[in-house]
Amino acid sequence: ATVQLRFDGWVTEMEDEARMMNIAGDQSDGRGGGIDNLLYSVDAEFSCFADLALTSPGEYYKQGEGSLIQAVFDERAFGRSNDVIVENAIEQIHKLFPSSRKLNCTWSNVVKLGQSLYREKPGQDKHRPKQATPVENFFLAGSYTYQDYLDSMEGATRSGLMVADEIIARADGATGLKAKSEKAAASKQSDAPFFATAV
């Protein structure tokens, strides 16, 4: 379940209470208080979350309003009502950012999409495919593949780098991609009819 919570201040601003409460004027382009980044936590039921008003102000910042927290719960939340999920999300946000208890949630939304996320729990890595496949010169990249990070943009980037390493490793040597490419080109030339000339 994806939960969005709008507040009347900046939830992740922990150092300056006046800045946390200040939503006056135009604070677009990241001028609002708080952390402008995707956040991860093991201390909340949602593993990743962000203040969209800060990370993507062009789409989600609204003048005169504060944080728009988006948190992603796994399938365990599906059995609860939307109101209970919102209540749980607010409680956990307050636990992570105690100063946010001074703010009010002014709007909320819950979207439940079955099996839209995997659940990160022990033993799941064995189900994630490696970048190299049994099919020659066919590789997999993406956050769902086996790599060191959670299913995230960082994981997708790391996976892409791992694919590049696999390709480079296969490109070297007598049986590498370069050698195979040269052999294929030579084969094409030898298969040419007697009247064709090589270019």
C-alpha positions as CSV (number, residue, x, y, z in Angstrom):
1,A,0.0,0.0,0.0
2,T,1.3,3.5,-0.9
3,V,0.3,6.1,1.7
4,Q,0.5,9.9,1.1
5,L,0.3,12.3,4.0
6,R,0.2,16.1,3.7
7,F,1.2,18.1,6.7
8,D,1.0,21.8,7.7
9,G,4.8,22.0,8.1
10,W,8.0,20.2,7.2
11,V,8.1,16.8,8.8
12,T,11.8,16.0,8.3
13,E,13.1,19.4,9.5
14,M,14.6,18.4,12.9
15,E,17.0,21.2,13.7
16,D,15.0,24.4,13.4
17,E,11.4,24.5,14.8
18,A,10.6,27.9,13.2
19,R,11.7,26.5,9.8
20,M,9.7,23.4,10.4
21,M,6.5,25.4,11.0
22,N,7.2,28.0,8.2
23,I,5.0,27.3,5.1
24,A,4.5,30.9,4.1
25,G,5.5,32.2,0.7
26,D,6.9,30.3,-2.2
27,Q,9.2,27.5,-1.0
28,S,9.3,25.5,-4.3
29,D,12.5,24.3,-5.8
30,G,13.6,22.6,-2.6
31,R,13.4,25.7,-0.4
32,G,11.2,24.0,2.1
33,G,12.7,22.7,5.3
34,G,13.8,19.1,5.8
35,I,15.5,16.2,4.0
36,D,15.4,16.3,0.2
37,N,16.1,12.6,-0.5
38,L,14.6,9.1,-0.6
39,L,14.8,7.7,2.9
40,Y,15.0,4.2,4.3
41,S,14.2,2.9,7.7
42,V,14.3,-0.4,9.6
43,D,12.4,1.3,12.4
44,A,9.1,1.7,10.5
45,E,6.7,-0.7,8.8
46,F,7.5,1.1,5.5
47,S,11.0,0.5,4.3
48,C,11.3,3.6,2.1
49,F,9.7,7.0,2.0
50,A,10.2,10.6,0.9
51,D,8.9,14.1,1.2
52,L,7.7,14.5,-2.3
53,A,7.2,18.3,-1.8
54,L,11.0,18.5,-1.4
55,T,12.2,15.7,-3.7
56,S,9.8,16.6,-6.6
57,P,8.5,20.1,-5.9
58,G,7.5,20.7,-9.5
59,E,4.8,18.0,-9.2
60,Y,4.0,17.9,-5.5
61,Y,4.8,21.2,-3.7
62,K,1.7,23.3,-2.9
63,Q,2.2,26.9,-1.8
64,G,0.9,27.4,1.8
65,E,1.3,23.7,2.6
66,G,4.1,21.6,3.9
67,S,5.4,18.1,3.5
68,L,3.8,15.4,1.3
69,I,5.2,12.2,2.8
70,Q,4.9,9.2,0.6
71,A,5.5,5.8,2.3
72,V,5.3,2.3,0.9
73,F,3.9,-0.5,3.1
74,D,4.2,-4.1,2.1
75,E,1.3,-6.6,1.7
76,R,0.9,-6.9,5.5
77,A,-1.1,-3.6,5.4
78,F,-3.7,-4.9,3.0
79,G,-5.9,-6.4,5.7
80,R,-6.3,-3.0,7.5
81,S,-8.7,-0.2,6.6
82,N,-7.3,2.9,4.9
83,D,-8.0,4.9,8.1
84,V,-5.9,2.5,10.2
85,I,-3.1,2.5,7.6
86,V,-3.0,6.3,7.7
87,E,-3.1,6.3,11.5
88,N,-0.2,3.7,11.6
89,A,1.8,5.8,9.1
90,I,1.4,9.0,11.1
91,E,2.5,7.2,14.3
92,Q,5.6,5.8,12.7
93,I,6.5,9.1,11.1
94,H,6.2,10.7,14.5
95,K,8.5,8.0,15.9
96,L,11.1,8.7,13.3
97,F,10.8,12.5,13.5
98,P,9.6,13.3,17.0
99,S,9.4,17.1,16.3
100,S,6.7,16.3,13.7
101,R,4.3,15.7,16.5
102,K,3.7,19.5,16.5
103,L,2.3,19.2,12.9
104,N,-1.1,18.2,11.7
105,C,-1.9,15.8,8.9
106,T,-4.2,17.9,6.6
107,W,-4.8,15.3,3.9
108,S,-4.1,11.6,3.3
109,N,-4.5,9.0,0.5
110,V,-4.0,5.2,0.4
111,V,-3.6,3.2,-2.8
112,K,-3.5,-0.6,-2.5
113,L,-2.0,-2.5,-5.4
114,G,-1.7,-6.3,-4.8
115,Q,1.8,-7.6,-5.3
116,S,3.2,-4.3,-6.5
117,L,6.3,-4.7,-4.2
118,Y,8.3,-7.5,-2.9
119,R,8.7,-7.8,0.9
120,E,12.3,-7.6,2.0
121,K,12.7,-10.5,4.5
122,P,15.4,-13.0,5.2
123,G,15.9,-15.7,2.5
124,Q,14.4,-13.7,-0.4
125,D,17.7,-13.0,-2.2
126,K,17.8,-16.6,-3.5
127,H,14.7,-15.7,-5.7
128,R,16.4,-12.8,-7.3
129,P,18.0,-13.6,-10.7
130,K,21.7,-12.9,-11.3
131,Q,22.8,-10.4,-14.1
132,A,24.3,-13.2,-16.3
133,T,21.9,-15.6,-17.8
134,P,22.3,-19.0,-19.4
135,V,21.5,-17.4,-22.8
136,E,24.7,-16.2,-24.4
137,N,25.1,-12.4,-24.4
138,F,21.7,-11.9,-22.7
139,F,21.9,-10.0,-19.3
140,L,19.4,-8.7,-16.8
141,A,19.6,-5.4,-15.1
142,G,17.2,-3.8,-12.6
143,S,16.6,-3.4,-9.0
144,Y,14.8,-6.8,-8.8
145,T,18.1,-8.6,-9.7
146,Y,20.6,-9.9,-7.2
147,Q,22.8,-7.0,-5.9
148,D,23.7,-5.4,-2.6
149,Y,20.8,-3.0,-2.2
150,L,17.1,-3.1,-1.6
151,D,14.7,-2.8,-4.5
152,S,15.6,0.8,-5.3
153,M,17.1,3.2,-7.8
154,E,20.5,2.6,-6.1
155,G,19.9,-1.2,-6.6
156,A,19.0,-0.7,-10.2
157,T,22.1,1.4,-10.8
158,R,24.3,-1.1,-9.0
159,S,22.8,-3.9,-11.2
160,G,23.6,-2.0,-14.3
161,L,27.2,-1.6,-13.3
162,M,27.3,-5.3,-12.6
163,V,26.0,-6.0,-16.1
164,A,28.7,-3.8,-17.5
165,D,31.3,-5.8,-15.6
166,E,29.9,-9.0,-17.0
167,I,30.0,-7.7,-20.6
168,I,33.6,-6.4,-20.2
169,A,34.7,-9.8,-18.8
170,R,33.2,-11.6,-21.8
171,A,34.7,-9.2,-24.3
172,D,38.3,-10.1,-23.5
173,G,40.2,-13.1,-24.7
174,A,40.1,-15.6,-27.7
175,T,36.4,-16.5,-27.0
176,G,35.3,-13.0,-26.1
177,L,32.8,-10.8,-27.9
178,K,35.4,-9.0,-30.0
179,A,36.8,-12.3,-31.2
180,K,33.4,-13.6,-32.0
181,S,32.4,-10.4,-33.9
182,E,35.6,-10.6,-36.0
183,K,35.0,-14.3,-36.7
184,A,31.4,-13.5,-37.8
185,A,32.6,-10.7,-40.1
186,A,35.2,-12.9,-41.7
187,S,32.6,-15.7,-42.2
188,K,30.3,-13.2,-44.0
189,Q,33.2,-12.3,-46.3
190,S,34.0,-15.9,-47.1
191,D,30.3,-16.7,-47.8
192,A,30.1,-13.9,-50.4
193,P,29.6,-14.9,-54.0
194,F,32.7,-14.9,-56.2
195,F,31.6,-11.6,-58.0
196,A,31.1,-9.6,-54.7
197,T,33.9,-7.5,-53.5
198,A,34.7,-6.8,-49.9
199,V,34.1,-3.3,-48.8
